[in-house]
Amino acid sequence: MSEFQRVASVDDIAPGERIAAIVDDVPVLVLRVGDNYYCIEDVCTHDGQPLTDGPLEGNEITCPRHGARFDVTSGAALSMPAFEAVPTYEVKIEDGAVLVSVT
């Protein structure tokens, strides 16, 4: 069974925004696209740099270092220089809290 950890309240993340958190020693980004919340590992699979400050447009986040793009809904790498998907994690909303599991 997955262990969920509270990372924010739903009001802490405006649509089109994100927060960085550490869940079970994993650096993650929790992103809000419209009314949906997604969680990805905060790392570009191209060079290991954080995605924290990368622009978020729709479902895509762009690495601020070399421009690799990832789909936050699936983690899929959408452009070079990244070829590998970024890990994604389960998110659920309970009682106004955003919960993430990395297990």
Phi, psi and omega in degrees: 000139182287140173264122179257143179236137177288129179244341183187171167264160182299331180283347180285342185237108178285156176306134181083004181247179180207163171229149174263144179209166172244123179236116182050048178069011178254123175285125183230160169243131173254119187243144177246122176242107187064237178259009181256145180244137180228155178227128176232157173293139184276067181205134172280127181287352177283310184225008175081005180282154178293148175266359189317311186264010181287146178297141177247117178233113185062233180267008185246134172247141182248132177295127182290347184274306184235003174085009176297142180245145180228145174276117184289343180281331184235344185085355185302138173284127185254345181206157175291153014271007179273139176243331183266145176291152173273139180299141176244157183225157183287137177236139170220155180249126177221125176051041178079006180253144174265120183244141182230142173238131177252011179261000000 
